[in-house]
Amino acid sequence: MTGSEEAGGRVTALDHARLLLARAKAQKGAAEADPGYEAPTRVPSVARVQQALDTAGVDRELPTHPAVGELLAGASLRGGSVYSVRGSAALVMALMAGPSAEGAWCGVVGVPSFGAEAARGLGVDLERLVLVPDPGPEWLSVVAALVDALTVVVVRPPGEVTPGEASRLAARLRTRGAMLIAYGSWPGSEARFEIESNTWTGLGDGEGLLAARRATVAVTGRRAAVRARHELWLPAPDGTIRSTGTAEARPEEWADQIGAVG
Protein backbone atom coordinates (compact mmCIF):
# COMPACT_ATOMS: atom_id res chain seq x y z
CA MET A 1 0.00 0.00 0.00
CA THR A 2 1.33 3.44 -0.93
CA GLY A 3 1.51 6.32 1.52
CA SER A 4 -1.42 8.10 -0.16
CA GLU A 5 -3.54 4.93 -0.14
CA GLU A 6 -2.77 4.35 3.52
CA ALA A 7 -3.66 7.95 4.37
CA GLY A 8 -6.93 7.58 2.51
CA GLY A 9 -7.80 4.48 4.52
CA ARG A 10 -7.03 6.28 7.77
CA VAL A 11 -9.37 9.13 6.96
CA THR A 12 -12.19 6.73 6.07
CA ALA A 13 -12.93 5.72 9.67
CA LEU A 14 -13.33 9.32 10.79
CA ASP A 15 -15.27 10.31 7.69
CA HIS A 16 -17.61 7.36 8.18
CA ALA A 17 -18.35 8.35 11.79
CA ARG A 18 -18.97 11.95 10.75
CA LEU A 19 -21.19 10.86 7.86
CA LEU A 20 -23.37 8.74 10.13
CA LEU A 21 -23.79 11.64 12.52
CA ALA A 22 -24.52 14.17 9.78
CA ARG A 23 -27.16 11.97 8.15
CA ALA A 24 -28.83 11.12 11.44
CA LYS A 25 -28.89 14.73 12.62
CA ALA A 26 -30.26 15.97 9.28
CA GLN A 27 -33.04 13.38 9.31
CA LYS A 28 -33.87 14.12 12.93
CA GLY A 29 -34.10 17.84 12.15
CA ALA A 30 -36.36 17.21 9.15
CA ALA A 31 -38.64 14.99 11.21
CA GLU A 32 -38.95 17.63 13.94
CA ALA A 33 -39.77 20.35 11.40
CA ASP A 34 -42.31 18.26 9.49
CA PRO A 35 -44.33 15.61 11.40
CA GLY A 36 -45.25 14.01 8.08
CA TYR A 37 -41.62 13.61 7.01
CA GLU A 38 -40.65 10.08 5.99
CA ALA A 39 -36.97 9.34 6.28
CA PRO A 40 -35.33 7.62 3.30
CA THR A 41 -34.18 4.06 3.64
CA ARG A 42 -31.10 4.02 5.85
CA VAL A 43 -28.35 1.54 6.36
CA PRO A 44 -28.54 -0.11 9.84
CA SER A 45 -25.58 1.85 11.20
CA VAL A 46 -27.25 5.17 10.34
CA ALA A 47 -30.48 4.02 11.97
CA ARG A 48 -28.54 3.06 15.07
CA VAL A 49 -26.92 6.48 15.36
CA GLN A 50 -30.32 8.12 14.82
CA GLN A 51 -31.79 6.18 17.74
CA ALA A 52 -28.77 7.04 19.87
CA LEU A 53 -29.27 10.74 19.15
CA ASP A 54 -32.91 10.45 20.17
CA THR A 55 -32.00 8.98 23.56
CA ALA A 56 -28.89 11.04 24.39
CA GLY A 57 -28.95 13.14 27.55
CA VAL A 58 -26.63 15.19 29.72
CA ASP A 59 -25.45 15.31 33.33
CA ARG A 60 -27.14 12.24 34.78
CA GLU A 61 -26.55 9.07 36.66
CA LEU A 62 -26.34 6.01 34.45
CA PRO A 63 -27.71 2.54 35.22
CA THR A 64 -24.95 0.61 36.94
CA HIS A 65 -24.22 -3.10 37.10
CA PRO A 66 -24.49 -4.23 40.76
CA ALA A 67 -20.87 -5.38 40.89
CA VAL A 68 -19.67 -2.03 39.53
CA GLY A 69 -21.86 -0.25 42.08
CA GLU A 70 -20.03 -2.13 44.83
CA LEU A 71 -16.69 -1.04 43.42
CA LEU A 72 -17.96 2.56 43.55
CA ALA A 73 -19.10 2.23 47.18
CA GLY A 74 -22.76 2.22 46.18
CA ALA A 75 -22.49 5.14 43.77
CA SER A 76 -23.63 5.09 40.15
CA LEU A 77 -21.69 5.68 36.97
CA ARG A 78 -22.09 9.23 35.74
CA GLY A 79 -22.51 10.70 32.31
CA GLY A 80 -19.81 13.22 31.45
CA SER A 81 -17.12 11.14 33.17
CA VAL A 82 -14.17 8.95 32.21
CA TYR A 83 -13.42 5.58 33.81
CA SER A 84 -10.19 3.72 33.11
CA VAL A 85 -9.66 -0.02 33.41
CA ARG A 86 -6.39 -1.92 33.46
CA GLY A 87 -6.12 -5.68 33.21
CA SER A 88 -9.67 -6.89 32.54
CA ALA A 89 -11.82 -6.87 29.42
CA ALA A 90 -14.62 -8.45 31.47
CA LEU A 91 -14.68 -5.44 33.81
CA VAL A 92 -14.90 -3.11 30.81
CA MET A 93 -17.92 -5.09 29.64
CA ALA A 94 -19.48 -4.90 33.11
CA LEU A 95 -19.18 -1.11 33.00
CA MET A 96 -20.95 -1.16 29.62
CA ALA A 97 -23.60 -3.65 30.72
CA GLY A 98 -25.49 -1.42 33.16
CA PRO A 99 -26.30 1.40 30.70
CA SER A 100 -26.73 -1.04 27.79
CA ALA A 101 -29.31 -3.12 29.66
CA GLU A 102 -31.43 0.00 30.09
CA GLY A 103 -31.33 0.95 26.40
CA ALA A 104 -28.13 3.01 26.08
CA TRP A 105 -26.09 2.86 22.88
CA CYS A 106 -22.43 1.83 23.17
CA GLY A 107 -19.42 2.12 20.88
CA VAL A 108 -16.04 0.39 20.99
CA VAL A 109 -13.09 2.05 19.25
CA GLY A 110 -9.65 0.57 18.60
CA VAL A 111 -10.31 -2.89 20.07
CA PRO A 112 -10.27 -5.39 17.15
CA SER A 113 -10.24 -8.31 19.61
CA PHE A 114 -13.38 -7.15 21.43
CA GLY A 115 -15.43 -10.24 22.30
CA ALA A 116 -18.97 -9.38 21.28
CA GLU A 117 -20.39 -12.73 22.37
CA ALA A 118 -18.68 -12.46 25.76
CA ALA A 119 -20.14 -8.97 26.09
CA ARG A 120 -23.59 -10.31 25.27
CA GLY A 121 -23.21 -12.90 28.01
CA LEU A 122 -22.48 -10.14 30.51
CA GLY A 123 -25.52 -8.10 29.54
CA VAL A 124 -24.41 -5.85 26.66
CA ASP A 125 -27.10 -5.52 23.97
CA LEU A 126 -25.39 -6.16 20.63
CA GLU A 127 -28.29 -4.53 18.77
CA ARG A 128 -27.18 -1.22 20.26
CA LEU A 129 -23.45 -1.69 19.83
CA VAL A 130 -21.27 0.11 17.26
CA LEU A 131 -17.75 -1.24 16.61
CA VAL A 132 -14.88 0.70 15.04
CA PRO A 133 -12.00 -1.83 15.28
CA ASP A 134 -9.36 0.18 13.41
CA PRO A 135 -9.85 3.96 13.59
CA GLY A 136 -6.27 4.73 12.47
CA PRO A 137 -4.32 7.78 13.68
CA GLU A 138 -7.52 9.86 13.79
CA TRP A 139 -8.79 7.69 16.63
CA LEU A 140 -9.40 10.62 18.98
CA SER A 141 -11.54 12.42 16.41
CA VAL A 142 -13.50 9.21 15.83
CA VAL A 143 -14.11 8.93 19.58
CA ALA A 144 -15.20 12.58 19.73
CA ALA A 145 -17.63 12.05 16.85
CA LEU A 146 -19.20 9.00 18.51
CA VAL A 147 -19.46 10.80 21.85
CA ASP A 148 -21.86 13.20 20.10
CA ALA A 149 -24.34 10.34 19.57
CA LEU A 150 -23.66 7.42 21.92
CA THR A 151 -24.06 7.16 25.67
CA VAL A 152 -21.04 4.92 26.30
CA VAL A 153 -17.82 4.89 24.27
CA VAL A 154 -14.98 2.45 24.96
CA VAL A 155 -11.53 3.17 23.57
CA ARG A 156 -8.10 1.60 23.64
CA PRO A 157 -5.71 4.49 22.94
CA PRO A 158 -2.81 3.50 20.67
CA GLY A 159 -0.41 5.57 22.80
CA GLU A 160 -0.19 7.99 25.67
CA VAL A 161 -3.04 10.49 25.92
CA THR A 162 -1.92 14.03 26.71
CA PRO A 163 -3.69 16.14 29.36
CA GLY A 164 -4.72 18.58 26.61
CA GLU A 165 -6.36 15.84 24.53
CA ALA A 166 -8.12 14.49 27.61
CA SER A 167 -9.33 17.97 28.58
CA ARG A 168 -10.84 18.68 25.17
CA LEU A 169 -12.67 15.37 25.10
CA ALA A 170 -13.83 15.84 28.71
CA ALA A 171 -15.60 19.05 27.70
CA ARG A 172 -17.41 17.16 24.95
CA LEU A 173 -18.38 14.36 27.32
CA ARG A 174 -19.88 16.83 29.77
CA THR A 175 -21.81 18.58 27.02
CA ARG A 176 -23.33 15.35 25.75
CA GLY A 177 -23.59 13.50 29.07
CA ALA A 178 -21.69 10.55 27.59
CA MET A 179 -19.37 8.19 29.46
CA LEU A 180 -15.92 7.15 28.26
CA ILE A 181 -14.29 3.88 29.30
CA ALA A 182 -10.58 3.69 28.55
CA TYR A 183 -8.42 0.60 28.39
CA GLY A 184 -5.33 1.57 30.37
CA SER A 185 -4.58 5.00 31.84
CA TRP A 186 -6.44 8.22 31.02
CA PRO A 187 -5.72 11.66 32.53
CA GLY A 188 -8.45 12.93 34.85
CA SER A 189 -10.37 9.66 35.18
CA GLU A 190 -13.26 9.79 37.63
CA ALA A 191 -12.19 6.35 38.84
CA ARG A 192 -9.44 3.94 37.93
CA PHE A 193 -9.94 0.17 38.16
CA GLU A 194 -6.88 -2.08 38.16
CA ILE A 195 -6.59 -5.85 38.55
CA GLU A 196 -3.89 -6.34 41.18
CA SER A 197 -4.04 -10.13 41.34
CA ASN A 198 -6.24 -12.97 40.18
CA THR A 199 -6.68 -16.71 40.55
CA TRP A 200 -8.33 -18.97 38.00
CA THR A 201 -10.30 -22.01 39.11
CA GLY A 202 -11.51 -25.09 37.27
CA LEU A 203 -8.25 -26.87 36.51
CA GLY A 204 -7.54 -30.20 38.16
CA ASP A 205 -4.23 -32.07 38.07
CA GLY A 206 -3.29 -30.83 34.63
CA GLU A 207 -6.84 -31.36 33.35
CA GLY A 208 -10.10 -29.49 33.04
CA LEU A 209 -11.14 -26.05 31.81
CA LEU A 210 -10.71 -22.60 33.30
CA ALA A 211 -14.15 -21.93 34.76
CA ALA A 212 -13.90 -18.82 36.92
CA ARG A 213 -11.54 -16.03 37.92
CA ARG A 214 -11.33 -14.50 41.37
CA ALA A 215 -9.70 -11.08 41.13
CA THR A 216 -8.60 -8.33 43.47
CA VAL A 217 -9.69 -5.00 41.99
CA ALA A 218 -8.05 -1.79 43.22
CA VAL A 219 -10.20 1.30 42.79
CA THR A 220 -8.82 4.83 42.97
CA GLY A 221 -11.10 7.83 42.71
CA ARG A 222 -9.99 11.13 41.24
CA ARG A 223 -10.17 12.79 44.66
CA ALA A 224 -9.03 9.81 46.74
CA ALA A 225 -5.44 9.30 47.85
CA VAL A 226 -6.03 5.74 49.14
CA ARG A 227 -7.00 2.77 47.04
CA ALA A 228 -10.00 0.64 47.95
CA ARG A 229 -9.70 -3.05 47.22
CA HIS A 230 -12.51 -5.43 46.36
CA GLU A 231 -12.74 -9.13 45.58
CA LEU A 232 -14.75 -9.95 42.47
CA TRP A 233 -15.55 -12.96 40.38
CA LEU A 234 -14.53 -12.02 36.80
CA PRO A 235 -16.45 -14.18 35.93
CA ALA A 236 -17.98 -16.45 38.58
CA PRO A 237 -18.54 -20.16 37.92
CA ASP A 238 -22.09 -19.31 36.76
CA GLY A 239 -20.75 -16.80 34.22
CA THR A 240 -21.83 -13.64 36.07
CA ILE A 241 -19.70 -10.85 37.47
CA ARG A 242 -20.24 -10.30 41.18
CA SER A 243 -18.62 -9.81 44.53
CA THR A 244 -17.10 -12.95 46.00
CA GLY A 245 -19.26 -12.37 49.07
CA THR A 246 -22.66 -12.17 47.36
CA ALA A 247 -25.08 -14.92 46.39
CA GLU A 248 -25.21 -16.07 42.80
CA ALA A 249 -27.31 -13.82 40.58
CA ARG A 250 -28.98 -14.93 37.37
CA PRO A 251 -28.59 -12.63 34.32
CA GLU A 252 -32.36 -12.15 34.13
CA GLU A 253 -32.26 -10.60 37.63
CA TRP A 254 -29.78 -7.90 36.62
CA ALA A 255 -32.39 -5.41 35.44
CA ASP A 256 -33.96 -5.33 38.92
CA GLN A 257 -30.56 -5.08 40.60
CA ILE A 258 -29.42 -2.32 38.25
CA GLY A 259 -32.57 -0.36 38.96
CA ALA A 260 -31.98 -0.67 42.69
CA VAL A 261 -28.39 0.57 42.43
CA GLY A 262 -28.80 3.23 39.71
C-alpha positions as CSV (number, residue, x, y, z in Angstrom):
1,M,0.0,0.0,0.0
2,T,1.3,3.4,-0.9
3,G,1.5,6.3,1.5
4,S,-1.4,8.1,-0.2
5,E,-3.5,4.9,-0.1
6,E,-2.8,4.4,3.5
7,A,-3.7,8.0,4.4
8,G,-6.9,7.6,2.5
9,G,-7.8,4.5,4.5
10,R,-7.0,6.3,7.8
11,V,-9.4,9.1,7.0
12,T,-12.2,6.7,6.1
13,A,-12.9,5.7,9.7
14,L,-13.3,9.3,10.8
15,D,-15.3,10.3,7.7
16,H,-17.6,7.4,8.2
17,A,-18.3,8.3,11.8
18,R,-19.0,11.9,10.8
19,L,-21.2,10.9,7.9
20,L,-23.4,8.7,10.1
21,L,-23.8,11.6,12.5
22,A,-24.5,14.2,9.8
23,R,-27.2,12.0,8.2
24,A,-28.8,11.1,11.4
25,K,-28.9,14.7,12.6
26,A,-30.3,16.0,9.3
27,Q,-33.0,13.4,9.3
28,K,-33.9,14.1,12.9
29,G,-34.1,17.8,12.1
30,A,-36.4,17.2,9.2
31,A,-38.6,15.0,11.2
32,E,-39.0,17.6,13.9
33,A,-39.8,20.4,11.4
34,D,-42.3,18.3,9.5
35,P,-44.3,15.6,11.4
36,G,-45.2,14.0,8.1
37,Y,-41.6,13.6,7.0
38,E,-40.6,10.1,6.0
39,A,-37.0,9.3,6.3
40,P,-35.3,7.6,3.3
41,T,-34.2,4.1,3.6
42,R,-31.1,4.0,5.8
43,V,-28.3,1.5,6.4
44,P,-28.5,-0.1,9.8
45,S,-25.6,1.9,11.2
46,V,-27.2,5.2,10.3
47,A,-30.5,4.0,12.0
48,R,-28.5,3.1,15.1
49,V,-26.9,6.5,15.4
50,Q,-30.3,8.1,14.8
51,Q,-31.8,6.2,17.7
52,A,-28.8,7.0,19.9
53,L,-29.3,10.7,19.1
54,D,-32.9,10.4,20.2
55,T,-32.0,9.0,23.6
56,A,-28.9,11.0,24.4
57,G,-28.9,13.1,27.6
58,V,-26.6,15.2,29.7
59,D,-25.5,15.3,33.3
60,R,-27.1,12.2,34.8
61,E,-26.6,9.1,36.7
62,L,-26.3,6.0,34.5
63,P,-27.7,2.5,35.2
64,T,-25.0,0.6,36.9
65,H,-24.2,-3.1,37.1
66,P,-24.5,-4.2,40.8
67,A,-20.9,-5.4,40.9
68,V,-19.7,-2.0,39.5
69,G,-21.9,-0.2,42.1
70,E,-20.0,-2.1,44.8
71,L,-16.7,-1.0,43.4
72,L,-18.0,2.6,43.5
73,A,-19.1,2.2,47.2
74,G,-22.8,2.2,46.2
75,A,-22.5,5.1,43.8
76,S,-23.6,5.1,40.1
77,L,-21.7,5.7,37.0
78,R,-22.1,9.2,35.7
79,G,-22.5,10.7,32.3
80,G,-19.8,13.2,31.5
81,S,-17.1,11.1,33.2
82,V,-14.2,8.9,32.2
83,Y,-13.4,5.6,33.8
84,S,-10.2,3.7,33.1
85,V,-9.7,0.0,33.4
86,R,-6.4,-1.9,33.5
87,G,-6.1,-5.7,33.2
88,S,-9.7,-6.9,32.5
89,A,-11.8,-6.9,29.4
90,A,-14.6,-8.5,31.5
91,L,-14.7,-5.4,33.8
92,V,-14.9,-3.1,30.8
93,M,-17.9,-5.1,29.6
94,A,-19.5,-4.9,33.1
95,L,-19.2,-1.1,33.0
96,M,-21.0,-1.2,29.6
97,A,-23.6,-3.7,30.7
98,G,-25.5,-1.4,33.2
99,P,-26.3,1.4,30.7
100,S,-26.7,-1.0,27.8
101,A,-29.3,-3.1,29.7
102,E,-31.4,0.0,30.1
103,G,-31.3,1.0,26.4
104,A,-28.1,3.0,26.1
105,W,-26.1,2.9,22.9
106,C,-22.4,1.8,23.2
107,G,-19.4,2.1,20.9
108,V,-16.0,0.4,21.0
109,V,-13.1,2.0,19.3
110,G,-9.7,0.6,18.6
111,V,-10.3,-2.9,20.1
112,P,-10.3,-5.4,17.2
113,S,-10.2,-8.3,19.6
114,F,-13.4,-7.1,21.4
115,G,-15.4,-10.2,22.3
116,A,-19.0,-9.4,21.3
117,E,-20.4,-12.7,22.4
118,A,-18.7,-12.5,25.8
119,A,-20.1,-9.0,26.1
120,R,-23.6,-10.3,25.3
121,G,-23.2,-12.9,28.0
122,L,-22.5,-10.1,30.5
123,G,-25.5,-8.1,29.5
124,V,-24.4,-5.9,26.7
125,D,-27.1,-5.5,24.0
126,L,-25.4,-6.2,20.6
127,E,-28.3,-4.5,18.8
128,R,-27.2,-1.2,20.3
129,L,-23.4,-1.7,19.8
130,V,-21.3,0.1,17.3
131,L,-17.8,-1.2,16.6
132,V,-14.9,0.7,15.0
133,P,-12.0,-1.8,15.3
134,D,-9.4,0.2,13.4
135,P,-9.8,4.0,13.6
136,G,-6.3,4.7,12.5
137,P,-4.3,7.8,13.7
138,E,-7.5,9.9,13.8
139,W,-8.8,7.7,16.6
140,L,-9.4,10.6,19.0
141,S,-11.5,12.4,16.4
142,V,-13.5,9.2,15.8
143,V,-14.1,8.9,19.6
144,A,-15.2,12.6,19.7
145,A,-17.6,12.0,16.9
146,L,-19.2,9.0,18.5
147,V,-19.5,10.8,21.8
148,D,-21.9,13.2,20.1
149,A,-24.3,10.3,19.6
150,L,-23.7,7.4,21.9
151,T,-24.1,7.2,25.7
152,V,-21.0,4.9,26.3
153,V,-17.8,4.9,24.3
154,V,-15.0,2.4,25.0
155,V,-11.5,3.2,23.6
156,R,-8.1,1.6,23.6
157,P,-5.7,4.5,22.9
158,P,-2.8,3.5,20.7
159,G,-0.4,5.6,22.8
160,E,-0.2,8.0,25.7
161,V,-3.0,10.5,25.9
162,T,-1.9,14.0,26.7
163,P,-3.7,16.1,29.4
164,G,-4.7,18.6,26.6
165,E,-6.4,15.8,24.5
166,A,-8.1,14.5,27.6
167,S,-9.3,18.0,28.6
168,R,-10.8,18.7,25.2
169,L,-12.7,15.4,25.1
170,A,-13.8,15.8,28.7
171,A,-15.6,19.0,27.7
172,R,-17.4,17.2,25.0
173,L,-18.4,14.4,27.3
174,R,-19.9,16.8,29.8
175,T,-21.8,18.6,27.0
176,R,-23.3,15.4,25.7
177,G,-23.6,13.5,29.1
178,A,-21.7,10.6,27.6
179,M,-19.4,8.2,29.5
180,L,-15.9,7.2,28.3
181,I,-14.3,3.9,29.3
182,A,-10.6,3.7,28.6
183,Y,-8.4,0.6,28.4
184,G,-5.3,1.6,30.4
185,S,-4.6,5.0,31.8
186,W,-6.4,8.2,31.0
187,P,-5.7,11.7,32.5
188,G,-8.4,12.9,34.8
189,S,-10.4,9.7,35.2
190,E,-13.3,9.8,37.6
191,A,-12.2,6.4,38.8
192,R,-9.4,3.9,37.9
193,F,-9.9,0.2,38.2
194,E,-6.9,-2.1,38.2
195,I,-6.6,-5.8,38.6
196,E,-3.9,-6.3,41.2
197,S,-4.0,-10.1,41.3
198,N,-6.2,-13.0,40.2
199,T,-6.7,-16.7,40.6
200,W,-8.3,-19.0,38.0
201,T,-10.3,-22.0,39.1
202,G,-11.5,-25.1,37.3
203,L,-8.2,-26.9,36.5
204,G,-7.5,-30.2,38.2
205,D,-4.2,-32.1,38.1
206,G,-3.3,-30.8,34.6
207,E,-6.8,-31.4,33.3
208,G,-10.1,-29.5,33.0
209,L,-11.1,-26.0,31.8
210,L,-10.7,-22.6,33.3
211,A,-14.2,-21.9,34.8
212,A,-13.9,-18.8,36.9
213,R,-11.5,-16.0,37.9
214,R,-11.3,-14.5,41.4
215,A,-9.7,-11.1,41.1
216,T,-8.6,-8.3,43.5
217,V,-9.7,-5.0,42.0
218,A,-8.1,-1.8,43.2
219,V,-10.2,1.3,42.8
220,T,-8.8,4.8,43.0
221,G,-11.1,7.8,42.7
222,R,-10.0,11.1,41.2
223,R,-10.2,12.8,44.7
224,A,-9.0,9.8,46.7
225,A,-5.4,9.3,47.9
226,V,-6.0,5.7,49.1
227,R,-7.0,2.8,47.0
228,A,-10.0,0.6,47.9
229,R,-9.7,-3.1,47.2
230,H,-12.5,-5.4,46.4
231,E,-12.7,-9.1,45.6
232,L,-14.8,-9.9,42.5
233,W,-15.5,-13.0,40.4
234,L,-14.5,-12.0,36.8
235,P,-16.5,-14.2,35.9
236,A,-18.0,-16.4,38.6
237,P,-18.5,-20.2,37.9
238,D,-22.1,-19.3,36.8
239,G,-20.7,-16.8,34.2
240,T,-21.8,-13.6,36.1
241,I,-19.7,-10.8,37.5
242,R,-20.2,-10.3,41.2
243,S,-18.6,-9.8,44.5
244,T,-17.1,-13.0,46.0
245,G,-19.3,-12.4,49.1
246,T,-22.7,-12.2,47.4
247,A,-25.1,-14.9,46.4
248,E,-25.2,-16.1,42.8
249,A,-27.3,-13.8,40.6
250,R,-29.0,-14.9,37.4
251,P,-28.6,-12.6,34.3
252,E,-32.4,-12.1,34.1
253,E,-32.3,-10.6,37.6
254,W,-29.8,-7.9,36.6
255,A,-32.4,-5.4,35.4
256,D,-34.0,-5.3,38.9
257,Q,-30.6,-5.1,40.6
258,I,-29.4,-2.3,38.2
259,G,-32.6,-0.4,39.0
260,A,-32.0,-0.7,42.7
261,V,-28.4,0.6,42.4
262,G,-28.8,3.2,39.7
